[in-house]
Amino acid sequence: MSDYVKIHKGENGIAVWFYNEEDKPLAIGEKMNEICEDAYMNGYNWDAFFQYYLAENAPDILEGLDSDPEAGSYAAHFELGEENEKRAERFAEIISSLMENEDELYRIVREKGEEIEWD
């Protein structure tokens, strides 16, 4: 994992944390905002983006996902279980992949930004 994506597993469930105020996500978020003024990438708009992205590309991850956005972070919570652990790991990998392939984020915002329900 990276500095900006972590998986926490505890007795209450599994959480994928995305720290959007770390340097790389913050810089990427600023570029996304330049492309689409509604895409000011706080935790709430990352939630909107991930909801859109997962619905289009990995809808099974949305099963049982309970999101908890804040201004400076985004968390996805899942109940304990083997399937949910796999979902959490895949979601963390998706976030990391998008951050490492940021041009894909920019393309989505440019081409589909109006379809995303920004905060």
C-alpha positions as CSV (number, residue, x, y, z in Angstrom):
1,M,0.0,0.0,0.0
2,S,1.0,3.6,-0.2
3,D,1.0,6.6,2.1
4,Y,-2.5,7.6,1.0
5,V,-4.3,4.2,1.0
6,K,-4.5,1.9,4.0
7,I,-6.6,-1.1,5.0
8,H,-7.6,-1.4,8.6
9,K,-9.1,-4.6,9.9
10,G,-10.6,-4.8,13.3
11,E,-13.3,-6.6,15.3
12,N,-15.9,-4.1,13.9
13,G,-15.1,-4.6,10.3
14,I,-12.7,-3.7,7.5
15,A,-12.0,-0.2,6.4
16,V,-10.2,1.2,3.3
17,W,-8.9,4.7,4.2
18,F,-7.9,7.1,1.5
19,Y,-6.0,10.2,2.8
20,N,-6.8,12.7,0.1
21,E,-4.7,15.5,1.7
22,E,-1.4,13.6,1.2
23,D,0.8,15.3,-1.4
24,K,0.0,13.1,-4.4
25,P,-3.8,12.9,-4.1
26,L,-3.9,16.6,-3.2
27,A,-2.0,17.5,-6.4
28,I,-4.1,15.2,-8.5
29,G,-7.3,16.6,-6.9
30,E,-6.2,20.1,-7.8
31,K,-5.8,19.1,-11.5
32,M,-9.2,17.4,-11.5
33,N,-10.7,20.7,-10.2
34,E,-9.0,22.6,-13.0
35,I,-10.7,20.3,-15.5
36,C,-14.1,20.4,-13.8
37,E,-14.9,23.2,-11.3
38,D,-17.4,21.0,-9.4
39,A,-14.6,18.5,-8.8
40,Y,-13.0,20.1,-5.8
41,M,-11.7,16.9,-4.4
42,N,-12.4,16.8,-0.7
43,G,-13.5,13.5,0.9
44,Y,-17.1,14.0,-0.2
45,N,-16.2,14.5,-3.9
46,W,-13.9,11.5,-3.8
47,D,-16.9,9.6,-2.5
48,A,-18.9,10.8,-5.4
49,F,-16.2,9.9,-7.8
50,F,-15.6,6.4,-6.3
51,Q,-19.4,5.7,-6.3
52,Y,-19.5,6.6,-10.1
53,Y,-16.3,4.7,-10.9
54,L,-17.2,1.5,-9.0
55,A,-20.7,1.5,-10.5
56,E,-19.1,1.6,-14.0
57,N,-16.1,-0.7,-13.4
58,A,-16.5,-2.9,-10.3
59,P,-20.1,-2.8,-9.1
60,D,-19.6,-5.8,-6.9
61,I,-17.3,-3.7,-4.6
62,L,-20.3,-1.5,-3.8
63,E,-22.1,-4.5,-2.2
64,G,-21.9,-3.9,1.5
65,L,-19.8,-0.8,1.1
66,D,-20.6,1.9,3.6
67,S,-18.7,5.1,2.8
68,D,-17.7,7.8,5.3
69,P,-16.3,10.8,3.7
70,E,-14.7,13.8,5.6
71,A,-13.1,16.9,4.3
72,G,-9.6,15.4,4.5
73,S,-10.2,11.7,4.1
74,Y,-12.5,9.1,2.7
75,A,-13.2,5.7,4.3
76,A,-15.1,2.7,2.9
77,H,-16.3,0.3,5.6
78,F,-17.2,-3.4,5.1
79,E,-18.5,-6.0,7.5
80,L,-16.0,-8.7,8.4
81,G,-15.9,-11.6,6.1
82,E,-13.7,-13.2,3.4
83,E,-15.6,-11.8,0.5
84,N,-15.6,-8.3,2.0
85,E,-11.9,-8.6,2.7
86,K,-11.3,-9.3,-1.0
87,R,-13.5,-6.3,-1.9
88,A,-11.6,-4.0,0.4
89,E,-8.3,-5.2,-1.1
90,R,-9.5,-4.7,-4.6
91,F,-10.9,-1.3,-3.8
92,A,-7.5,-0.2,-2.3
93,E,-5.8,-1.5,-5.4
94,I,-8.2,0.5,-7.6
95,I,-7.5,3.7,-5.7
96,S,-3.7,3.1,-5.9
97,S,-3.9,2.3,-9.6
98,L,-5.9,5.5,-10.3
99,M,-3.4,7.6,-8.3
100,E,-0.5,6.0,-10.2
101,N,-2.3,6.4,-13.6
102,E,-3.7,9.8,-13.0
103,D,-4.3,10.5,-16.7
104,E,-7.2,8.1,-16.4
105,L,-8.7,10.2,-13.6
106,Y,-8.4,13.3,-15.8
107,R,-10.0,11.6,-18.7
108,I,-12.9,10.4,-16.7
109,V,-13.5,13.9,-15.2
110,R,-13.2,15.5,-18.7
111,E,-15.5,13.0,-20.5
112,K,-17.9,12.0,-17.7
113,G,-17.7,14.8,-15.1
114,E,-21.2,15.9,-15.8
115,E,-22.5,12.4,-15.0
116,I,-20.9,12.4,-11.5
117,E,-23.0,13.6,-8.6
118,W,-20.5,16.0,-7.1
119,D,-21.0,17.2,-3.6
